[in-house]
Amino acid sequence: MSRNLFHRFIFPPPPPHTLPPPITVAPPSTFNL
């Protein structure tokens, strides 16, 4: 059973919305630097 859980956590790959946002979406405060 542990093997099935292991595979379940790896597959399928995480959806795109879980990926970190691109740098271009950084808040305006970072552009002040």
C-alpha positions in Angstrom: 0.0 0.0 0.0 2.8 2.4 0.8 4.0 1.9 -2.8 0.7 3.0 -4.2 0.7 6.1 -2.0 4.3 6.9 -3.1 3.2 6.7 -6.8 0.1 8.7 -6.1 2.1 11.6 -4.7 4.5 11.7 -7.7 1.9 11.1 -10.5 0.3 12.9 -12.0 2.7 15.9 -12.0 1.5 19.1 -10.1 -0.7 21.4 -12.1 0.7 24.7 -13.4 -1.0 26.8 -10.8 1.1 25.2 -8.1 4.3 26.4 -9.8 5.9 29.6 -8.4 4.9 32.8 -10.2 7.2 34.2 -12.9 9.6 37.0 -12.0 7.7 39.4 -14.3 4.7 39.2 -11.9 6.8 40.7 -9.0 5.1 43.5 -7.1 5.9 47.1 -8.2 7.9 47.7 -5.0 10.7 45.6 -6.5 11.0 47.9 -9.5 11.9 50.8 -7.2 15.3 49.2 -6.6 
